[in-house]
Amino acid sequence: MNTVSKSQKKRDALVKATISLVNNNGFHATPMSKIAKMAEVSAGTIYLYFENKQDLVNQVYIDVKAAFSKFAFKDYEEGGSVNKGFEIIWKNIAEFKLMKVEEAMFLSQCDNTPIVDEPSRKEGLKHLQPLLDLWERGKKEEIIKPVSPYMLYAFSIYPIAFLMNMQEREIFKLTKENIDEAYEMAWNSIKI
């Protein structure tokens, strides 16, 4: 028996269409009518789930960020070594970005443009708390450089998006060996 309701299928189709259209056309060139058409629902159906386009994008961002974070922190246990904890999280993030390219590209767009409102951005940031806590512990243990979490993210996590984009454009192929090298470079950029 199918446990996903018709209502949930429609919402999921709207989410998927939003991600695809925002990735391909940008936020401003993605009207609600196109989202509805791609999701194969009537334009009015969108408003059963979302107040307006901004609400739709905000909710999609939070949903995708939650799925991303759940994946990023699988197999991670607080209290282990900072280095090993960071390696688990980093490699999970890399795997997510390589497996879920559409979602990763959407998150990247949201991180680099003002399409998501500030309350939604803060909500999304909460999902990264275990990483922020790990970095804070690493700073206290004098293992990680005492800099802003934004700097740590920019130099250790954000380069994964660049590598993903190069692979998507078929300029560079990420192998297991490349991922291990990229992790070492990320770790070396933030460790003391």
C-alpha positions in Angstrom: 0.0 0.0 0.0 1.2 3.5 -0.9 1.8 5.4 2.3 2.5 8.8 0.7 -0.7 10.8 0.5 -1.9 12.5 -2.7 -1.5 15.8 -0.9 2.2 15.0 0.0 2.9 13.9 -3.6 1.6 17.3 -4.8 3.8 19.2 -2.3 6.8 17.1 -3.2 6.2 17.8 -6.9 6.0 21.5 -6.2 9.3 21.3 -4.2 11.1 19.4 -6.9 9.8 21.8 -9.6 10.9 24.8 -7.5 14.4 23.4 -7.1 14.8 22.7 -10.8 13.4 26.0 -12.0 15.3 28.1 -9.6 18.5 26.3 -10.5 17.9 26.7 -14.2 16.3 30.1 -14.4 17.0 31.9 -11.1 14.4 33.0 -8.6 13.1 36.1 -10.4 12.6 34.2 -13.7 10.6 31.4 -12.1 7.0 32.4 -11.9 4.5 30.4 -9.9 2.7 29.4 -13.1 5.8 27.6 -14.4 6.3 25.9 -11.0 2.7 24.7 -11.1 3.0 23.5 -14.8 6.2 21.6 -14.1 4.7 20.0 -11.0 1.6 19.1 -13.0 -0.8 20.9 -10.6 -3.1 23.8 -11.1 -1.6 27.2 -10.2 -4.2 27.6 -7.4 -3.0 24.4 -5.8 0.3 26.0 -4.8 -1.5 28.3 -2.5 -2.9 25.4 -0.5 0.6 24.6 0.6 2.4 28.0 0.4 1.3 31.6 1.1 3.3 33.0 -1.9 6.5 32.5 -3.9 8.7 33.8 -1.1 7.1 31.3 1.4 7.5 28.5 -1.2 11.2 29.2 -1.6 11.8 29.7 2.1 10.1 26.4 2.9 11.9 24.5 0.2 15.2 25.9 1.5 14.4 24.8 5.0 13.3 21.3 3.8 16.5 20.8 1.7 18.7 22.2 4.4 17.2 19.7 6.9 17.7 16.8 4.5 21.3 18.0 3.8 22.0 18.2 7.5 20.5 14.9 8.3 22.8 13.3 5.7 25.8 15.4 6.8 25.6 14.2 10.4 24.8 10.5 9.8 27.5 8.4 11.6 28.8 11.4 13.5 29.0 11.1 17.2 29.7 14.0 19.5 32.6 13.6 21.8 35.0 11.8 19.4 38.2 13.5 18.2 37.7 16.8 16.4 39.7 15.6 13.4 37.7 12.4 12.9 34.4 14.2 13.5 35.2 16.8 10.9 36.3 14.1 8.5 33.0 12.2 8.8 30.9 15.4 8.4 33.0 16.7 5.5 32.9 13.5 3.6 29.2 13.2 4.2 28.7 16.7 2.8 30.8 15.9 -0.2 28.8 12.7 -0.8 25.5 14.6 -0.5 26.6 17.3 -3.0 27.7 14.7 -5.5 24.6 12.5 -5.1 22.0 15.2 -4.7 23.3 17.7 -7.2 20.0 19.6 -7.8 19.4 20.1 -4.1 23.1 21.1 -3.5 22.9 23.6 -6.3 19.7 25.0 -4.9 21.3 25.4 -1.4 24.3 27.1 -3.1 22.0 29.6 -4.9 20.2 30.3 -1.6 23.5 30.9 0.2 24.8 33.2 -2.5 21.7 35.3 -3.3 19.1 37.1 -1.2 16.3 34.8 -2.3 15.7 33.3 1.2 14.6 35.7 3.9 16.6 36.1 7.1 14.4 34.1 9.5 14.5 31.1 7.1 18.3 31.5 6.7 18.6 31.4 10.5 16.3 28.4 10.7 18.5 26.6 8.1 21.7 27.5 10.1 20.3 25.7 13.2 20.6 22.5 11.2 24.4 23.0 11.1 24.7 23.3 14.8 26.6 20.1 15.4 29.4 21.3 13.0 29.5 24.7 14.7 29.7 23.0 18.1 32.5 20.7 16.8 34.4 23.8 15.5 33.9 25.6 18.8 35.3 22.5 20.7 38.2 22.4 18.3 39.0 26.1 19.0 38.9 25.5 22.8 41.2 22.4 22.4 43.5 24.6 20.2 43.1 22.3 17.3 41.1 24.6 15.0 42.1 28.2 14.1 40.3 30.7 16.3 38.4 32.4 13.5 34.8 33.1 12.6 32.7 30.0 11.6 32.1 31.8 8.3 35.8 31.7 7.6 36.0 28.1 8.6 33.0 27.3 6.3 34.4 29.3 3.4 37.8 27.6 3.4 36.8 24.0 4.4 33.2 23.3 3.2 32.4 25.8 0.4 35.1 24.4 -1.9 33.1 21.2 -2.3 30.5 23.3 -4.2 33.2 24.4 -6.6 34.4 20.9 -7.2 30.8 19.7 -7.7 30.2 22.4 -10.3 33.4 21.4 -12.1 32.2 17.8 -12.2 28.8 18.8 -13.4 30.4 20.8 -16.2 32.5 17.7 -17.0 35.7 19.6 -16.5 36.9 17.6 -13.6 36.1 14.1 -12.3 35.9 13.6 -8.6 37.3 10.2 -7.7 37.7 8.7 -4.2 41.4 9.8 -4.3 40.4 13.4 -5.2 37.8 13.5 -2.4 40.5 12.2 0.1 42.9 14.9 -1.2 40.2 17.6 -1.0 39.4 16.6 2.6 43.1 16.8 3.6 43.3 20.3 2.0 40.1 21.3 3.8 41.4 20.1 7.2 44.8 21.7 6.6 43.0 25.0 6.0 41.3 25.1 9.4 43.7 23.2 11.7 46.3 25.0 13.8 
